[in-house]
């Protein structure tokens, strides 16, 4: 595996693990800890070259579908001072899923390309 992608895998392992830890005070924390924890695990397995492309592909697609489902129709900003707290929270969660989706799909296509 290319050294750059190996480093990217490790970087996203750390970022997603930190994201999981930061969810402890969220109202639905267990749900988001699991999501970010799985993304961290897949990133680690990608960096170690120990995962098949189908797993990040399927989970990346599911994360994108969940992004579309969660994205609030009236989302305007990420700042609580400028919007409704429920809309801001849903927007933040949706964009977290979008980031996970993009990263996992890149991993899947990179693994498939190397086969």
N, C-alpha and C positions, 0 to 999 in steps of 0.2 A: 504494500500500500504506500502511496505517496506520503512523504513525511508531513507535508502541509495538511493533508486530510486527517492524518493521525493526530496532529496537534489540535486541529479543529474539533475532532471527536473528544479529546480530553478537555478542551476549553468548555464545550457544551455540557460535558459531564459535570463539571464544577458549577457552571451557571444554573443548570437545571436542579442540581442538588441544593444549591443556595435558595433557589426558588421554592423548593419543597419545604425547606426549613422555615422560610419566611411566611409560610401559610398557616403557622400555628395559631394565629389569632383571628383567622378568617372564620366567619360563621359556619361555613361548610368545609372546614379545614381538611378533614380526612380525605374527602373527594379530591381536592387539589394536591394534597401531599402525594397521593397515589399517582395522579397524572404526571406531576413533575418528577416523581421518583422513577416511574417507568421510563420517562424520556431520558433521565440521567443514566439509567441502566442500559438502555439501547445505545446511547452515545458512547458509553464505556465499552460495550461489546463491539461497536463499530471501530473504535480506536484500537482495540485488541485484535480486530479482524476475526471475530468469533461469532458473527451473526449472518444469516442468510438475508437476501434483499427483501423477501416477502414480508418479513415482520415489520421493518420500518415503513415499507410501502403501505401495508394495510393500516397500521396505526397512524401514519401520516394522513391517509385519506379520511380515516375516522375523525382525527383531530380537525381536519378542514371542514368536514360536515358539521361537527359540533360548533366550530367557529361561526358558520353560516347560521346555525340554529340559535346560538346565543347572542349574536350581534344585535344590539337594540336598534330599532328603526329610527329612534329619535336621538341617537348618539351624536354629541357635538364635540366634547372635549374630555380629557383625562383629569382635569382639575376639579376638585370638589367645590371650589368657590364659584365655578361657572355653570354647574349643572346639578341635576337631581342625583342624590347619592346612589340610588338603585341603578339608574342609567349609567353612571360613571363606573360602578362596580361591574356591571355586565359588560361594558365596553372593555375594561381592563382584562377581565377573564377571557373574553372573546379574542382579544389580540394576543394574549398569552398562548392560547390554542393555535392561533395563526403562526406564531413563531415556532412552536413545537412542530406544526405541520410542515412548514417550509424546511426546517432542519432535517426532520425524518425523511422527507421525500428526497432531499439532496443526498442523504446517506444511502437511501435505497437505490437511486439512480447511479451513484458512484460504485456501489457494490455490484450492481448488475453490469455496469460497463467493464468492470475488471474481470468478469467471468469469461 
